[in-house]
């Protein structure tokens, strides 16, 4: 009996050691990506310079397939921007596709806007809105042979988590939309901006990357809620092999060091014109 117990104990120890080695191997072998975010017009100089970054998140409407091919020739990836909740007032192509039910509304049936009151919010629960986004995705990103899509403005989901009606519309709509995208384009790289609630709840199964825009170490302020969120993202990003991209505007040294420890991809950028001026300081 003792001999059998010893055999079981040894087996358990061996399995445990193998698991530890696997975890360490995966953790330390995770690639570190240099990345850049730029939403303005381009020229040949900027296109060539993008080849110095592993991943470029861009406003796809400014690019042609030939532009993307040049960046690919330098072994760099191009990820096209797509706002899923804020409807850009500048985006005439998208706006022309929309109907009244495509706009998010409050209990008084009034259309909701962003904080700057320059963009309406879209209703991801609307099939017509999702189809309009899919059309934009195909013509601006897929047809130009871009490597992936960057889902922006999803943090509105988290902002409405205390409003059951709106929250359910947004969360259900996003679940359905990301499922459709994965079915249509299974090899397409998806990077999600913030909306940590939806990431931890379900989109961790679908996205390849998560951008933590405006990251600032919660340990600086001893923010227990944020520390808990950071730990949950660390756990899920490991389990689901999600690349985490960190963008900070303050406390560069502290945020860079924490990102390095977590094996997250870090970018520090000045706040002003950070996405519209290619020559602003980014490191």
Backbone bond lengths (Angstrom), bond angles and torsions (degrees), N, CA, C in turn:
res aa  C-N    CA-C-N  psi(-1)  N-CA   C-N-CA  omega(-1)  CA-C   N-CA-C  phi
1 X - - - 1.473 - - 1.532 110.10 -
2 X 1.329 116.14 -45.03 1.461 121.27 179.78 1.522 110.95 -61.62
3 X 1.372 114.95 -40.09 1.453 119.19 178.62 1.529 111.83 -62.44
4 X 1.324 117.06 -39.61 1.467 121.33 178.71 1.526 110.82 -65.22
5 X 1.323 115.79 -41.47 1.469 120.26 178.87 1.527 110.58 -62.43
6 X 1.348 115.30 -41.27 1.458 119.63 179.05 1.527 111.81 -63.00
7 X 1.338 116.44 -39.24 1.457 121.31 178.59 1.531 110.94 -62.54
8 X 1.337 115.06 -43.48 1.463 120.00 179.01 1.530 110.51 -64.70
9 X 1.321 116.71 -41.60 1.466 121.42 -179.93 1.523 110.92 -62.80
10 X 1.333 116.03 -43.42 1.465 120.44 179.52 1.522 110.68 -64.03
11 X 1.342 116.09 -41.32 1.459 120.78 179.07 1.522 111.15 -61.58
12 X 1.321 115.69 -43.24 1.461 120.50 179.30 1.521 110.76 -62.15
13 X 1.326 116.36 -42.66 1.461 121.02 -179.95 1.528 110.94 -63.80
14 X 1.344 115.65 -42.86 1.464 120.58 179.51 1.532 110.94 -61.86
15 X 1.337 115.66 -46.02 1.464 120.60 179.14 1.525 110.37 -61.42
16 X 1.328 116.00 -41.07 1.462 120.96 179.75 1.528 110.82 -63.22
17 X 1.323 117.04 -43.55 1.459 121.20 -179.66 1.529 111.43 -65.56
18 X 1.340 115.98 -40.34 1.465 120.52 177.76 1.524 110.18 -62.15
19 X 1.346 116.11 -42.02 1.462 121.29 179.46 1.528 110.68 -62.90
20 X 1.329 116.77 -43.12 1.456 121.82 179.13 1.529 110.64 -62.48
21 X 1.327 116.34 -43.52 1.459 120.91 179.15 1.522 111.46 -63.85
22 X 1.347 115.71 -39.20 1.464 120.17 178.32 1.523 110.86 -63.88
23 X 1.328 116.36 -45.65 1.465 121.42 -179.65 1.525 110.52 -61.65
24 X 1.338 116.56 -45.54 1.462 120.01 -179.93 1.520 111.10 -64.31
25 X 1.337 115.71 -41.46 1.457 120.52 -179.44 1.520 110.86 -61.93
26 X 1.332 116.61 -44.91 1.471 120.34 179.99 1.520 110.81 -67.32
27 X 1.327 115.67 -43.60 1.462 120.20 -175.49 1.522 111.54 -63.00
28 X 1.322 116.82 -47.01 1.451 119.95 -175.41 1.524 113.33 -81.66
29 X 1.337 116.96 -12.70 1.459 119.33 179.16 1.529 112.52 -94.37
30 X 1.334 117.93 -1.79 1.453 120.67 -179.61 1.526 109.96 -63.16
31 X 1.324 117.12 130.06 1.476 119.87 -177.88 1.519 111.32 -69.77
32 X 1.314 115.17 153.01 1.457 120.71 174.81 1.520 107.93 -109.54
33 X 1.331 116.59 121.65 1.457 121.45 -174.84 1.524 110.89 -103.16
34 X 1.325 115.83 135.04 1.457 119.67 166.07 1.521 106.61 -85.55
35 X 1.323 116.84 140.32 1.464 118.83 -177.96 1.516 110.99 -145.25
36 X 1.321 114.41 161.49 1.459 121.64 -179.01 1.523 108.41 -144.68
37 X 1.334 116.47 147.81 1.459 122.18 178.00 1.518 107.62 -121.84
38 X 1.347 116.27 126.14 1.468 120.09 -176.06 1.521 108.97 -150.26
39 X 1.358 116.07 125.59 1.465 120.34 -173.63 1.531 113.56 -118.23
40 X 1.310 118.10 13.78 1.462 120.10 -176.23 1.525 110.95 -105.38
41 X 1.338 115.91 -177.59 1.459 120.93 179.87 1.522 110.55 -64.96
42 X 1.323 115.69 157.59 1.459 120.99 -175.31 1.527 110.77 -119.68
43 X 1.334 114.62 164.37 1.461 121.74 171.15 1.524 107.27 -142.77
44 X 1.326 116.96 178.70 1.460 119.87 -175.46 1.522 112.53 -62.27
45 X 1.333 117.05 -34.06 1.462 120.87 179.39 1.527 111.23 -65.50
46 X 1.334 116.21 -44.89 1.464 120.73 179.69 1.516 110.37 -65.88
47 X 1.329 116.86 -42.56 1.465 120.73 179.58 1.530 110.55 -58.79
48 X 1.325 116.64 -44.93 1.460 120.57 179.38 1.522 111.32 -65.11
49 X 1.338 116.11 -38.80 1.460 120.27 -179.10 1.526 111.69 -68.29
50 X 1.324 116.62 -28.72 1.464 119.69 177.76 1.524 112.13 -61.64
51 X 1.328 115.69 -22.48 1.460 119.89 176.87 1.514 113.51 -65.76
52 X 1.341 117.43 -11.64 1.467 121.17 178.57 1.527 112.34 -84.16
53 X 1.345 116.98 -4.92 1.460 121.30 -179.75 1.524 109.55 -115.54
54 X 1.317 115.91 146.52 1.471 119.85 178.93 1.528 110.89 -68.61
55 X 1.335 115.72 -39.26 1.462 121.05 -175.79 1.527 109.48 -135.43
56 X 1.336 115.95 130.56 1.459 121.89 176.59 1.527 109.08 -119.18
57 X 1.328 116.55 119.29 1.464 122.05 176.20 1.526 106.64 -96.49
58 X 1.343 116.46 118.62 1.467 119.89 -167.91 1.533 111.98 -134.74
59 X 1.333 115.49 163.52 1.459 121.53 169.21 1.529 107.24 -79.35
60 X 1.316 116.50 107.22 1.462 122.22 -169.62 1.517 114.06 -64.26
61 X 1.336 117.75 -26.13 1.462 120.31 -175.93 1.530 112.44 -64.91
62 X 1.338 118.00 -19.03 1.459 121.32 -179.72 1.536 112.53 -85.65
63 X 1.325 116.98 -5.89 1.460 121.00 -172.47 1.528 112.10 -107.84
64 X 1.333 114.47 150.40 1.458 121.23 168.25 1.527 107.48 -107.88
65 X 1.314 115.89 168.82 1.458 120.08 176.89 1.530 110.32 -61.52
66 X 1.324 116.74 -35.47 1.458 120.76 179.42 1.529 111.50 -65.08
67 X 1.337 117.07 -36.87 1.467 120.75 175.91 1.527 110.55 -61.62
68 X 1.319 114.80 -44.66 1.473 120.55 -179.73 1.526 110.13 -63.60
69 X 1.330 116.92 -40.21 1.470 120.94 179.78 1.528 111.44 -60.63
70 X 1.335 116.75 -38.94 1.470 120.75 179.15 1.529 110.05 -62.41
71 X 1.332 116.26 -44.54 1.469 120.36 -179.60 1.527 110.10 -66.87
72 X 1.332 116.83 -38.83 1.470 120.47 176.93 1.527 111.28 -61.86
73 X 1.326 117.26 -34.39 1.466 120.51 -178.98 1.526 111.76 -63.96
74 X 1.330 116.48 -17.14 1.457 121.88 178.43 1.529 111.63 -101.32
75 X 1.357 114.84 14.40 1.476 122.08 178.26 1.525 112.68 62.49
76 X 1.325 115.69 33.95 1.461 121.09 176.24 1.529 109.35 -113.14
77 X 1.314 115.89 152.40 1.465 121.34 -179.01 1.529 110.78 -101.71
78 X 1.329 114.83 151.78 1.458 121.81 178.84 1.525 108.80 -122.39
79 X 1.324 115.64 124.04 1.464 122.36 -178.74 1.524 108.59 -116.41
80 X 1.335 117.47 121.10 1.453 121.65 -176.55 1.522 113.24 -86.43
81 X 1.319 115.01 138.83 1.474 122.49 -178.85 1.528 110.95 -76.00
82 X 1.340 115.52 137.44 1.465 120.74 173.31 1.526 108.54 -146.48
83 X 1.329 116.16 112.90 1.467 121.00 177.59 1.528 108.73 -80.21
84 X 1.340 116.37 124.85 1.459 119.81 -175.55 1.522 114.18 -95.34
85 X 1.315 118.17 -19.52 1.469 118.80 -178.26 1.527 111.49 -121.47
86 X 1.314 118.34 -50.50 1.467 118.28 174.47 1.523 109.59 -72.94
87 X 1.320 115.83 132.66 1.459 121.51 178.97 1.529 107.78 -100.97
88 X 1.319 116.16 107.10 1.462 120.22 -176.74 1.521 111.56 -59.41
89 X 1.323 116.54 126.20 1.460 120.04 179.20 1.525 111.26 -63.93
90 X 1.337 116.18 -23.97 1.466 121.85 179.70 1.527 112.41 -76.08
91 X 1.331 116.34 -18.94 1.470 120.92 -172.38 1.535 110.01 -85.24
92 X 1.323 116.01 81.43 1.462 120.60 -176.58 1.527 111.91 -65.13
93 X 1.330 116.40 -35.54 1.473 119.96 -179.55 1.518 110.75 -60.91
94 X 1.320 116.87 -45.74 1.464 120.40 179.11 1.519 111.04 -68.17
95 X 1.323 117.62 -45.92 1.462 121.23 -176.85 1.528 112.66 -60.15
96 X 1.329 116.79 -33.03 1.461 120.13 179.87 1.528 112.69 -69.40
97 X 1.312 116.80 -17.09 1.460 121.37 -178.99 1.535 112.48 -90.37
98 X 1.321 117.33 -9.01 1.454 121.40 -169.36 1.527 114.27 -91.29
99 X 1.342 113.93 149.84 1.461 122.70 174.36 1.530 108.43 -115.24
100 X 1.306 116.24 172.93 1.465 120.39 -176.53 1.527 112.50 -59.23
101 X 1.350 116.84 -36.89 1.471 119.47 -177.41 1.531 112.82 -72.38
102 X 1.330 116.70 -6.86 1.463 120.36 -179.30 1.521 112.98 -82.85
103 X 1.332 116.89 -5.74 1.457 120.85 -179.04 1.525 110.55 -100.60
104 X 1.329 115.67 138.12 1.460 120.64 177.72 1.526 109.18 -72.15
105 X 1.349 116.09 134.84 1.467 120.18 -175.66 1.525 111.22 -130.11
106 X 1.330 115.00 154.15 1.458 119.68 177.51 1.524 109.91 -86.67
107 X 1.323 117.00 -173.31 1.473 122.06 -176.35 1.530 112.43 -65.59
108 X 1.331 116.54 -17.40 1.470 120.63 177.89 1.525 112.18 -96.92
109 X 1.328 115.66 12.43 1.469 122.65 178.86 1.533 112.06 65.83
110 X 1.316 116.66 25.97 1.460 121.70 177.03 1.528 109.32 -95.57
111 X 1.325 116.24 134.73 1.461 120.38 179.17 1.529 111.03 -63.84
112 X 1.318 115.51 135.25 1.460 121.15 -179.37 1.520 110.48 -90.57
113 X 1.347 115.90 147.35 1.460 121.43 -178.98 1.525 110.19 -125.01
114 X 1.327 115.82 166.69 1.451 119.70 176.04 1.524 109.61 -73.83
115 X 1.327 116.18 177.75 1.465 120.37 -174.80 1.529 112.37 -64.71
116 X 1.324 116.44 -30.96 1.468 120.28 179.38 1.524 111.84 -80.78
117 X 1.314 116.35 -9.26 1.461 123.51 -179.22 1.535 112.67 57.02
118 X 1.340 114.99 37.25 1.463 119.08 175.18 1.534 112.09 -117.34
119 X 1.328 116.28 -7.30 1.462 120.80 177.96 1.528 110.10 -135.57
120 X 1.325 116.50 136.87 1.461 120.29 171.60 1.527 109.53 -77.90
121 X 1.333 115.42 159.45 1.460 120.89 175.97 1.525 109.53 -97.77
122 X 1.317 115.97 138.63 1.451 121.30 -178.55 1.513 112.70 -91.67
123 X 1.325 115.42 152.51 1.462 121.93 -179.24 1.527 109.45 -98.77
124 X 1.334 116.94 98.64 1.458 121.58 -177.65 1.539 112.76 -65.27
125 X 1.313 116.94 -9.74 1.459 120.54 177.88 1.532 110.62 -79.44
126 X 1.322 116.75 -15.68 1.466 121.91 -178.70 1.530 110.53 -81.05
127 X 1.317 116.57 126.71 1.465 120.74 179.09 1.529 111.33 -64.12
128 X 1.326 116.74 -37.68 1.459 119.26 -179.04 1.525 110.66 -64.84
129 X 1.340 117.10 -39.77 1.460 120.76 178.78 1.524 110.42 -64.61
130 X 1.332 116.69 -44.01 1.468 120.10 178.84 1.526 110.90 -63.20
131 X 1.309 117.50 -40.33 1.472 120.50 178.68 1.527 111.27 -65.82
132 X 1.334 116.25 -36.65 1.468 120.11 177.34 1.526 110.28 -64.23
133 X 1.328 116.55 -41.73 1.468 120.95 177.84 1.524 111.06 -64.75
134 X 1.335 116.55 -39.05 1.465 120.48 178.44 1.527 111.00 -64.82
135 X 1.334 116.94 -36.82 1.468 120.66 176.54 1.533 110.94 -63.06
136 X 1.329 115.35 -44.81 1.461 120.44 178.82 1.523 110.09 -63.63
137 X 1.318 116.45 -42.51 1.462 121.47 178.63 1.525 111.10 -56.82
138 X 1.333 116.26 -43.50 1.460 119.98 -177.66 1.530 112.18 -69.30
139 X 1.324 116.30 -49.31 1.467 119.01 -173.72 1.527 112.72 -73.96
140 X 1.340 118.03 -36.44 1.464 120.00 -175.66 1.524 113.86 -89.55
141 X 1.327 116.46 -26.69 1.465 119.15 -171.10 1.529 112.33 -119.04
142 X 1.313 117.21 -56.23 1.465 121.04 -176.26 1.522 111.53 -64.53
143 X 1.333 117.16 -49.47 1.469 121.30 -176.36 1.526 112.86 -65.64
144 X 1.328 117.13 -17.35 1.473 120.58 178.04 1.527 111.45 -96.31
145 X 1.332 115.05 7.87 1.466 121.05 176.75 1.527 113.20 63.39
146 X 1.329 116.50 32.66 1.462 119.30 175.26 1.530 109.18 -72.08
147 X 1.325 114.92 156.87 1.466 120.14 -173.88 1.517 113.20 -80.45
148 X 1.322 116.38 -23.00 1.450 117.78 -175.87 1.514 112.47 -168.85
149 X 1.330 114.51 -175.07 1.457 121.93 -178.23 1.524 108.91 -130.73
150 X 1.328 115.28 143.45 1.458 122.24 177.82 1.520 108.48 -109.34
151 X 1.331 117.01 111.75 1.462 122.10 179.75 1.523 109.28 -85.29
152 X 1.322 115.81 111.93 1.461 120.33 -178.16 1.527 110.97 -106.71
153 X 1.325 115.33 170.08 1.480 127.51 176.43 1.524 113.66 61.87
154 X 1.320 117.29 19.91 1.466 120.06 178.28 1.524 112.46 -76.13
155 X 1.332 117.61 -10.61 1.464 119.41 178.86 1.530 111.83 -65.10
156 X 1.360 117.33 -14.16 1.464 119.49 174.47 1.531 111.05 -61.96
157 X 1.324 116.75 -27.35 1.476 119.78 176.89 1.518 109.57 -59.66
158 X 1.333 116.40 -46.15 1.464 120.83 -179.16 1.530 111.94 -67.81
159 X 1.342 116.21 -35.31 1.462 119.50 -178.39 1.537 111.65 -64.79
160 X 1.337 116.18 -26.24 1.463 119.94 -177.17 1.538 112.65 -104.06
161 X 1.316 117.15 19.81 1.469 119.19 -176.28 1.535 112.80 -66.48
162 X 1.324 117.87 -18.21 1.463 120.75 177.69 1.522 112.84 -93.41
163 X 1.332 116.45 -2.47 1.465 121.53 175.68 1.532 106.79 -107.62
164 X 1.318 116.50 97.94 1.469 121.34 -171.47 1.513 113.36 -55.38
165 X 1.320 117.20 -44.38 1.465 120.64 -176.42 1.527 111.92 -63.60
166 X 1.329 116.12 -53.60 1.469 120.14 -178.28 1.526 110.89 -66.91
167 X 1.333 116.34 -41.29 1.468 119.94 -179.37 1.524 111.21 -59.61
168 X 1.327 116.72 -45.38 1.463 120.37 -179.82 1.533 111.82 -63.94
169 X 1.346 116.48 -37.30 1.459 119.86 176.73 1.529 110.78 -61.06
170 X 1.327 115.37 -47.46 1.456 120.45 -176.28 1.527 112.05 -69.16
171 X 1.320 116.64 -45.58 1.460 119.84 -175.68 1.524 111.00 -69.08
172 X 1.339 117.22 -40.86 1.463 120.60 178.49 1.520 110.68 -66.85
173 X 1.329 115.77 -41.30 1.458 120.46 179.27 1.521 111.91 -64.44
174 X 1.328 117.23 -41.11 1.459 120.44 -179.78 1.528 111.18 -67.32
175 X 1.315 116.78 -40.94 1.473 120.64 177.19 1.523 110.18 -57.05
176 X 1.302 115.80 -47.87 1.463 120.76 -177.89 1.531 110.63 -66.25
177 X 1.331 116.20 -41.46 1.462 120.21 -177.03 1.526 111.66 -65.50
178 X 1.325 117.00 -46.45 1.466 119.28 -177.56 1.527 110.93 -68.03
179 X 1.339 116.19 -30.47 1.472 119.95 173.96 1.523 110.66 -64.03
180 X 1.330 116.43 -44.46 1.462 120.92 179.04 1.523 111.43 -61.01
181 X 1.327 116.13 -43.25 1.462 120.41 -179.23 1.531 110.63 -62.75
182 X 1.332 116.85 -43.37 1.464 120.12 -179.00 1.522 111.64 -67.60
183 X 1.318 116.72 -34.09 1.463 119.74 177.47 1.519 111.51 -69.42
184 X 1.327 116.61 -41.30 1.461 121.20 -178.74 1.534 112.07 -73.99
185 X 1.341 116.02 -39.73 1.463 120.67 -173.76 1.534 109.44 -133.95
186 X 1.327 117.44 72.97 1.469 120.89 -173.93 1.525 114.76 -61.38
187 X 1.324 117.80 -24.23 1.469 120.69 -178.17 1.520 112.47 -95.32
188 X 1.324 117.26 -1.44 1.461 120.95 -178.12 1.531 110.48 -71.80
189 X 1.323 116.74 129.82 1.459 121.66 176.99 1.520 109.35 -75.08
190 X 1.330 116.88 131.48 1.463 121.44 179.72 1.525 109.25 -119.27
191 X 1.334 115.40 125.47 1.463 121.45 173.49 1.524 107.72 -117.44
192 X 1.302 116.25 129.04 1.470 122.40 -177.75 1.522 109.21 -106.57
193 X 1.333 116.69 137.45 1.459 120.90 176.62 1.531 110.36 -94.55
194 X 1.321 115.24 116.27 1.470 122.66 176.46 1.540 112.24 52.48
195 X 1.336 118.16 -137.21 1.468 123.27 -170.53 1.525 109.64 48.77
196 X 1.328 115.11 63.34 1.455 121.28 -175.54 1.526 112.19 -65.39
197 X 1.334 115.99 -28.93 1.469 119.56 178.50 1.518 110.78 -62.31
198 X 1.338 117.04 -49.03 1.463 119.40 -179.28 1.523 110.90 -68.97
199 X 1.349 117.20 -33.89 1.468 119.22 177.87 1.524 110.65 -62.58
200 X 1.319 116.88 -50.88 1.467 120.24 -177.65 1.527 112.17 -66.82
201 X 1.331 117.04 -30.75 1.465 120.49 -176.75 1.520 113.71 -81.35
202 X 1.346 117.92 -39.78 1.467 117.36 -176.27 1.524 116.09 -154.46
203 X 1.338 118.85 -34.83 1.467 117.72 -171.89 1.528 112.71 -73.29
204 X 1.326 117.75 -11.43 1.473 120.62 174.77 1.526 111.21 -57.24
205 X 1.340 116.55 -23.82 1.468 121.03 179.90 1.522 112.34 -78.24
206 X 1.338 116.90 -15.03 1.464 121.03 -172.06 1.526 114.45 -116.33
207 X 1.334 117.62 -32.95 1.460 119.32 -172.32 1.520 111.47 -86.40
208 X 1.325 114.82 151.37 1.461 121.60 176.78 1.519 111.42 -94.42
209 X 1.335 115.38 -22.94 1.449 119.50 -178.60 1.515 111.89 -147.81
210 X 1.316 115.14 154.85 1.468 122.07 176.26 1.519 107.60 -130.40
211 X 1.333 116.60 122.81 1.460 120.77 176.46 1.522 109.45 -93.58
212 X 1.326 116.01 124.44 1.463 121.31 174.78 1.521 106.41 -100.31
213 X 1.326 115.45 86.03 1.459 121.41 -179.01 1.522 110.01 -74.40
214 X 1.338 115.60 140.70 1.460 122.34 -179.38 1.530 110.60 61.91
215 X 1.320 115.53 44.30 1.470 121.38 179.39 1.522 110.32 -73.52
216 X 1.326 115.52 136.16 1.458 122.00 172.59 1.520 107.78 -145.38
217 X 1.307 116.64 123.95 1.460 121.06 -173.37 1.526 112.01 -49.94
218 X 1.336 117.15 121.73 1.475 119.70 179.57 1.525 112.32 -66.35
219 X 1.339 116.36 -16.66 1.463 119.00 -179.81 1.521 111.77 -70.32
220 X 1.335 116.34 -20.14 1.468 120.08 178.58 1.527 110.12 -63.64
221 X 1.325 116.08 -44.01 1.465 121.48 -177.49 1.530 112.21 -99.78
222 X 1.332 116.50 1.14 1.477 120.97 -175.19 1.530 111.23 54.14
223 X 1.323 114.97 44.43 1.459 121.81 -179.57 1.530 109.30 -82.80
224 X 1.328 116.78 102.19 1.457 121.12 -173.85 1.526 112.83 -63.64
225 X 1.335 116.53 -36.54 1.465 119.95 179.17 1.521 110.90 -64.04
226 X 1.340 115.30 -45.41 1.462 120.05 179.89 1.524 111.87 -69.40
227 X 1.326 116.49 -35.56 1.469 120.07 177.50 1.517 110.14 -63.56
228 X 1.317 116.60 -41.69 1.463 121.13 177.32 1.527 110.42 -62.34
229 X 1.335 116.86 -41.74 1.461 121.23 178.35 1.525 110.62 -63.35
230 X 1.342 116.19 -44.38 1.458 120.15 179.33 1.524 111.05 -58.93
231 X 1.312 116.86 -42.65 1.463 120.31 -179.28 1.528 112.03 -67.39
232 X 1.319 117.07 -37.14 1.464 119.83 179.25 1.520 110.85 -67.92
233 X 1.345 116.69 -37.92 1.458 120.19 177.66 1.533 110.39 -69.02
234 X 1.311 116.65 -39.42 1.465 120.27 176.62 1.525 109.98 -58.72
235 X 1.322 116.75 -45.32 1.473 121.09 -179.36 1.530 111.11 -65.12
236 X 1.320 116.36 -49.81 1.469 119.25 -176.88 1.522 112.79 -68.89
237 X 1.325 117.11 -34.72 1.468 119.28 179.72 1.520 110.30 -66.09
238 X 1.329 116.69 -30.52 1.465 120.24 176.16 1.530 110.56 -73.44
239 X 1.316 116.16 -47.79 1.468 120.50 -176.44 1.521 112.13 -65.23
240 X 1.341 116.95 -36.26 1.463 120.60 -175.47 1.533 112.68 -106.97
241 X 1.341 116.44 10.30 1.466 122.65 175.10 1.536 112.05 54.97
242 X 1.324 115.32 44.69 1.461 121.31 178.19 1.527 110.01 -89.85
243 X 1.320 116.98 128.94 1.454 120.20 173.59 1.527 108.98 -78.63
244 X 1.327 116.01 127.60 1.463 120.42 179.81 1.527 109.02 -101.40
245 X 1.341 115.23 126.45 1.458 122.01 178.27 1.524 108.13 -109.98
246 X 1.331 115.69 123.28 1.462 121.51 -175.36 1.527 109.45 -109.21
247 X 1.323 115.96 126.73 1.459 121.69 176.90 1.528 108.77 -119.96
248 X 1.334 116.24 118.24 1.467 120.98 -177.93 1.524 111.13 -119.53
249 X 1.333 114.73 149.61 1.460 120.99 178.87 1.532 111.62 -116.57
250 X 1.332 117.25 -13.24 1.468 122.09 -179.94 1.530 109.00 -139.00
251 X 1.339 115.12 168.11 1.467 121.44 175.44 1.534 112.23 49.27
252 X 1.332 114.85 52.66 1.470 119.64 -173.34 1.525 113.02 -55.88
253 X 1.316 119.09 -50.22 1.467 121.77 -173.20 1.522 111.93 -61.95
254 X 1.341 115.87 -46.22 1.469 120.12 -177.80 1.522 110.51 -66.33
255 X 1.334 116.69 -44.85 1.459 120.42 -178.08 1.532 111.59 -68.76
256 X 1.318 116.88 -37.17 1.465 120.43 177.45 1.534 110.55 -64.18
257 X 1.318 116.01 -43.20 1.467 120.15 -178.33 1.524 111.52 -64.43
258 X 1.339 116.37 -43.33 1.468 119.70 178.63 1.527 110.44 -64.17
259 X 1.313 117.01 -43.17 1.469 121.03 178.94 1.525 110.97 -61.30
260 X 1.315 115.64 -39.45 1.469 120.38 179.26 1.526 110.67 -63.08
261 X 1.329 116.63 -42.50 1.462 120.69 178.86 1.524 111.53 -63.95
262 X 1.329 115.91 -35.59 1.461 120.66 -178.52 1.532 112.79 -84.06
263 X 1.340 116.73 -3.77 1.471 121.77 -176.01 1.532 110.81 62.73
264 X 1.337 115.67 37.48 1.457 121.37 176.93 1.527 109.16 -100.88
265 X 1.320 116.22 154.53 1.459 122.69 -177.63 1.529 109.30 -86.05
266 X 1.323 116.62 124.23 1.466 120.85 -169.39 1.520 112.56 -113.86
267 X 1.325 116.01 140.28 1.466 122.43 172.51 1.519 108.63 -139.48
268 X 1.327 116.19 128.71 1.458 120.62 174.28 1.519 108.00 -107.89
269 X 1.329 116.71 132.93 1.462 120.90 -178.03 1.518 109.68 -142.86
270 X 1.318 115.81 146.61 1.455 118.53 174.08 1.532 108.92 -67.19
271 X 1.291 117.43 154.55 1.462 122.07 -175.12 1.527 112.38 -72.48
272 X 1.324 117.22 -45.97 1.462 120.58 -173.80 1.532 111.66 -71.85
273 X 1.317 116.36 130.45 1.468 123.52 177.74 1.530 112.57 53.51
274 X 1.306 116.71 33.06 1.461 120.75 -173.85 1.522 113.06 -66.61
275 X 1.349 117.77 -25.62 1.454 120.31 -178.11 1.536 112.95 -110.88
276 X 1.307 117.06 -4.44 1.467 119.21 -173.40 1.519 114.02 -114.98
277 X 1.323 118.11 -10.56 1.459 121.94 179.46 1.526 108.40 -122.06
278 X 1.328 116.30 110.86 1.463 119.61 -175.91 1.514 111.49 -62.88
279 X 1.334 117.99 -25.61 1.468 121.26 -174.21 1.521 114.18 -90.49
280 X 1.341 118.08 4.63 1.456 118.06 177.41 1.526 109.15 -68.39
281 X 1.324 115.80 160.88 1.466 120.23 -175.77 1.528 109.67 -72.38
282 X 1.321 115.43 119.72 1.472 122.68 175.55 1.519 107.72 -133.89
283 X 1.310 117.08 132.22 1.468 119.07 -179.68 1.516 110.60 -152.54
